[in-house]
Amino acid sequence: MEKLSRIGGRILQAIPPVFGVIVITFLLTRALPGDPAVFFAGLMADDSTIAQVRAELGLDRPLPVQFLYYLRDLLQGDLGNSLSTGRPVLAELAERLPASLELTFAGLIFAMAVAIPLGVLAATRPGSWVDHLCRVLVTAGVSLPTFFTGLFLIYVFYYILGWAPSPLGRLDFLYLSPPQVTGFYAIDALIVGDWEVFWAALRQMVLPAVTLGLFALAPIARMTRAAMLSALSGDYVRTARANGLGGSRILWVYAFRNAALPVLTTLGMVFSFLLGANVLVEKVFSWPGIGSYAIGALVASDYAAVQGFVLCMALLFVVVNLFIDVILTLIDPRVGLES
Amino acid sequence: MAPLLKVETLSIAFKTRKGEVQALHEVSFEVAPGEVVGVVGESGSGKSVSAYTVIGLLDQAGRITHGGVEYDGKPVTGRQRELRGREISMIFQNPRAALNPIMPVGQQIADVLKRHALAGRTDARAKAIELLRQVKINDPEERVDSYPYELSGGMCQRVMIALALACSPKLLIADEPTTGLDVTTQKATMDLVRDLTRARGMSVVLITHDLGMAAEYCDRIVVMEKGHVVESAPVAQLFTAPKHPYTQKLIAASPGPRSELADLTGGLPEAPPSIAPPRQRAPGPERLLEVVDLVKEFPKRGGGLFGKKPAPFRAVDGIGFQMMRGESLGLVGESGCGKSTTSSIIARLQDATSGSVVFDGQDIAQHPAARFARMPERGRIQMVFQDAHDSLDPRWSAAAAIAQPLRRISGMRDGAAIARRVGELAEMVGLPSNLLSRYPHQLSGGQKARVGIARAIATDPLLLILDEPTSALDVSVQAVVLQLLDRLRRELGMSYIFVSHDLNVVRLLCERVIVMNRGRIVETGTAEEVLHAPKDAYTQSLVSAIPHFEPERLRAS
């Protein structure tokens, strides 16, 4: 009961940031260079046509009034229409978001699968070759930019070795995309039992996911190693040893569960970084996600689309951090009591 | 009888950046079945290293270079793993940190029972409750699901005892088990350990820096100094006829109910003779401090968004007392009694909820603490803090730390004059001038305490508030610091408020003592009265809980 009320309180705390994000996206897009009215009116327009377009778009009103209109539209689920395609931004984002999420999750899972065992091993054997390997990977992950890793992987595994499929989108043109349920191709293919498409989608995902994962690996591995080192030298681990508890129980139940708390917090942060890194990786792999959509919109000063993208990212960010905090509350009985 | 535990010519070396450091030098001692052996010594004496070697939990940097450990007649060095929990177990200091913070205590006990096949999935909980009941935890059925942060320090230590005794081992190693606990809790915990181990016929190795406790609970005592065993003797013999000079020094430095300040260092005068002539102070009212009806409340958490706010917690509940010029007053009580809150309100570091503090004829409680920091009166009330290390900025040298109040409060600007005054202050507190350029981590505990004192007296205060200034120091260092404080008070004509949990220490420095409990004053009187003839029931329990060693009593028994 107490836990539930704490989780409820945490969810309420997520409201002010969401409102702040709405304000900032609104102001940010108004501050973008370029006049959408000029763009909309077309090349041949004269001053009066531009003024007319401006009035139609509501851009001649004072900023607070524009903001109220914006809020009203948001509440109705209307993010405006894209200037370049003329379609509703919401529909375009909904189409492309699953692609980005699928890629991000795949990258995160790959990073966790490598980084957490590596960090634990490095912490249990400080100074050994595992520890050094961990250090090298962490340094590499931090210092190599994603677009470089991406191009490098394409060069080696597609161009030289020919192991990977061509880095063009989510699915080779030989296959039809599976009927949409979750929007994640791999999962949708599994739902209809189409193994061939499943493997094809997975193969297509390996290189971009690894590119993202290499970038995400560094902070996770480093935090796992540090948290495990401090947990293993903690007084409670010493007590468990003095009472004769076995090595694996001490490592996984006593040390790792405690070390998992800071690692989870880091995961939340890494996920947010990945959303940002996605923009470049999607461009490199021609992945039809919201990252490449956003770049297109920015170049075309398509402000409704940019606004929608930023809002979408910020909401994702808030939701992910909320999710992590709720998990932390469930694991750690002390959360929310220190303050 | 064959010894249960035999440590034989054990030498341990530690790998450090500066090469190998020898921590133990051929340490030998034995523990007979059912015997309680105390290992005493100051920090760095190697008493904990010996214990960790016995149970096989020595740090990875440590290496046995000679000798070993025999348990039950068999060498066990390096093979203690099978013995831990089942044959030998250990309890530690700082019990709350020593329990897994995110696991209910009952499950931690169940884990140990299951590991040693003494309980299965069905009966582990019942057995954990039974163990909690044996260590006298109230409502064990509820406490079994508590997390360590929900329990007091004393209760956590009981849980740890339950963990250690869960599998009925034959030997218990207790490493400073009550350091940081209140005296009454300490007594209850140690009595519990004694009763439980006696009933099971267990042997105990008690590691402590507190000679009083060793005398009270041990059969035999091993004295260690710098990695050597210097003396080992039955309790009565050790305290009545100590042979080794170090033992003699240690016994002399431990304040007892009858010891005098000069006795602490064996009658030797404390380092540098005084240089400052007794000061002539400007005359002022005879009554230096008057505290009237002081109240401090802290809001309680809870209530939530819509619930009713709970009543605030009263840390200080309407206390009042007076203090004369040049007097030294002891403020005694257990943790949570409000003594530290009271002292920090008088020092104007915290604001009172209500009440007044009249200092030198002026009510200083009216000024908010933030403003008081910039008033000239700030320099006339100064504090010496509990933790000499943490109360110094790690990036400031000793000289910079002492010069800070001179610049900020006394408003000195002239670098040469400041340097001269810093040198003078260092000399007064017996800090060699070549140490002034050092940083806190390069100074010993006693030296850091001296820096803290020099910083406090830099502004020539009328009132010095000492908040447990010696509780983190070794007894021999404590003895010297206490003598220094007493000398400074007489020479500089200061008044002291000495906040402490240790009545024996307070008695040495203070003429009058105030005993506090739950935010109220329960007894006031001269130090002798309070210590030897306490009137209030709480004071009586406090006094009787102090572990004593009295050579006369030991000789008689």
Interface residues (C-beta under 8 A of the other chain):
Chain A: S5 G9 G234 D235 Y236 R238 T239 A240 R241 A242 N243 G244 L245 G246 R249 V253 Y254 R257 N258 L261 I331 D332 P333 R334 L337
Chain B: I55 L57 R81 E82 L83 R84 G85 R86 S89 M90 F92 N94 A97 A98 L99 N100 P101 I102 M103 D111 V112 R115 H116 Y147 Y149 M160 L163 A164 A166 C167 G304 L305
